[in-house]
Amino acid sequence: MRIDSTVIVSLRALRRNTMRSILTALGIIIGVGAVIAMVSIGNGAKSTVEAQIASLGRNVLLVFSGSFSHGGAHSGAFGAGTLTPDDAEAIGRELPNVAAVSPEVRSGAQVLANGLNWSTSVFGESADYLHIRQWPLSAGAMFTDQDTKAVGKVAIIGQTIVKQLFPDDDPIGQTLRIRNQPFRIIGVLQAKGLSVQGSDQDDVVIIPYTSAMKRVTRQTMLRSINVQASTPDTIDDVQADITALLRQRHRTTEQTDDFTVRNQEEIAAAATATSRTLTLLLAAIAGVSLVVGGIGIMNIMLVSVTERTREIGIRMAVGAHGSDVMLQFLIEAVILSSMGGILGILLGIGSSQLISKWNNWPVLVSSTSVAVAFVFSAAVGVFFGFYPARKAAQLDPIEALRYE
Amino acid sequence: MSAVVQLTDIHKIYDSGEVQVHAVRGISLALQQGEFMAIMGASGSGKSTLMNTLGCLDRPTRGTYLLDRVDVGQLDRNQLADLRNEKLGFVFQGFNLLARTTALENVELPMLYGRNRGTTAQLRDRALHCLNIVGLADRADYFPSQLSGGQQQRVAIARALVNEPQVLLADEPTGNLDSKTSVEVMGVFQQLNDQGITIVMVTHELDIARYCRRNLIMRDGRVVSDLVVSDRLYSPTEMQRILETEAKAKLTGID
């Protein structure tokens, strides 16, 4: 086989029809470009979700009041409060492998400071909360267990609150009024960005849970309990222990549970599953356009074989084997599709950068997707070029020479 | 000296379903090195079929064909292609050059399918040499569409020569040319033949056949006459005559 000659022959043939070659490759260019862009966007979304899940904290378990397991008379999560501060204390005191516990209450509230006001979320937490969430302060200090015991009027605020209420001056030491009660600001949180659900995690005021229950929500029940297991391996054990302990304390069984224990992996799995589905869906749509591009190549190659029947006849008359002719058309198809693949990769990378710039979406161009797209586009050339090439190779030289 | 081409009782039957067409009915023929033969006959006489057989584009239904002592009937499709590449040169009525491909690249074409291809530079040298033989070395980079009919046919002849074939086969090489250009092309053939190249051509023009050395006339798939040309025409003298006639026509035209 004379591959080098055939490559020359194919290149000459493509050069003779430059415009048509470009238009034929356009299908693949768009297809590959779409695949690269879609997968990059999908990967970007996935990495964002993963970062958000990491922002939940390390080895975290959440205990909600209410039950997911059945509907009917029972309310779902965050329904009627069933968890008490005593439950939280019992978890911390009685269970092994528990590193930290933070009982949580939440309330929406209008907060005032500096002559300005802002509607935000007030979280009542324990002193361990920031440690559980892996959430460092940018200034000041976290309140202590002392403040919690003393029902202290101290507050930690998020960056959004700083922006809204203290645009010009240092908030540390200033007074924040929550439901008309003055709280002294002792710390400012670092920015954390959006949560998995898309809410602004920096739009928050954190105060001791005791103060929140007495002074803000005026409830005796907790919304949830944040628990940190000491190591990743113990998460499952801790989850089982908490369930057992709370069943004992609440006198419930699996059927009548009034609480739910979720660990971070479960939350993460749900979120990544969503983003993986999204990536797959986008890639599938883009893959369809790649197949359409391949059909375009096949169409043009078939037209080309018919149009060049006489050329094929001439080539065979002067000594081309059927395999030479077949190889020529196959190489033409592969050159078209792989050139289309290379241009498509550039287009895909370029357009995903543009999308990220305009929409502020994170994109992640993975080298795997680039390699796969290129190999796939070349394979499209072989697959869709095969039939026309075989048709050309099987022509009878006498018939082909006579073809008008 | 053994014959370059040796046909023995060649039959060709086309089987198109119900009807069997007996295109060639027993032709025996020997061609020696350096012969220049014209095959003539009415359409349907089987001359195209004979030409396809000689050109190894088709195998005879019956009979043996020895080309340069190789039995063509025993070869498969690819071996036939190699034989065409190495031992035969083709010139067609419609020139059959590749469009949008330079004269040089057209002439290089048979070498690309050759067994020993050589370097790109060797290909180019060889193609230029052949273009020089037909007097078109200065048109190497022209496309067929930029060449006259006679020039295109000369490129086709150069292409047929490039692998130094045993036999040059021409199927109505002057069919698409005016009489003056025909004489020019026949001149090229006569020159090549004088250098010892064996040429077989199909034509239906009697005066074109007179440029050859031997005329074979066919009818109904059989040879009816096989004669040596006695009153042979020579291209330079004929060209001279045509030019004189043209000059006279111009003179009378001015009056």
HADDOCK unambig.tbl for C-alpha pairs under 7 A between the chains (distance, minus, plus):
assign (segid A and resid 5 and name CA) (segid B and resid 112 and name CA) 5.72 0.50 0.50
assign (segid A and resid 16 and name CA) (segid B and resid 100 and name CA) 6.05 0.50 0.50
assign (segid A and resid 311 and name CA) (segid B and resid 98 and name CA) 6.39 0.50 0.50
assign (segid A and resid 314 and name CA) (segid B and resid 96 and name CA) 6.80 0.50 0.50
assign (segid A and resid 316 and name CA) (segid B and resid 81 and name CA) 6.73 0.50 0.50
assign (segid A and resid 317 and name CA) (segid B and resid 84 and name CA) 6.70 0.50 0.50
assign (segid A and resid 318 and name CA) (segid B and resid 84 and name CA) 6.00 0.50 0.50
assign (segid A and resid 318 and name CA) (segid B and resid 85 and name CA) 5.14 0.50 0.50
assign (segid A and resid 318 and name CA) (segid B and resid 110 and name CA) 5.26 0.50 0.50
assign (segid A and resid 319 and name CA) (segid B and resid 81 and name CA) 4.35 0.50 0.50
assign (segid A and resid 319 and name CA) (segid B and resid 82 and name CA) 5.41 0.50 0.50
assign (segid A and resid 319 and name CA) (segid B and resid 84 and name CA) 5.42 0.50 0.50
assign (segid A and resid 319 and name CA) (segid B and resid 85 and name CA) 4.20 0.50 0.50
assign (segid A and resid 319 and name CA) (segid B and resid 110 and name CA) 6.54 0.50 0.50
assign (segid A and resid 319 and name CA) (segid B and resid 113 and name CA) 5.91 0.50 0.50
assign (segid A and resid 320 and name CA) (segid B and resid 81 and name CA) 6.14 0.50 0.50
assign (segid A and resid 320 and name CA) (segid B and resid 113 and name CA) 5.52 0.50 0.50
assign (segid A and resid 321 and name CA) (segid B and resid 78 and name CA) 5.44 0.50 0.50
assign (segid A and resid 321 and name CA) (segid B and resid 81 and name CA) 5.99 0.50 0.50
assign (segid A and resid 397 and name CA) (segid B and resid 57 and name CA) 6.69 0.50 0.50
assign (segid A and resid 398 and name CA) (segid B and resid 57 and name CA) 6.48 0.50 0.50
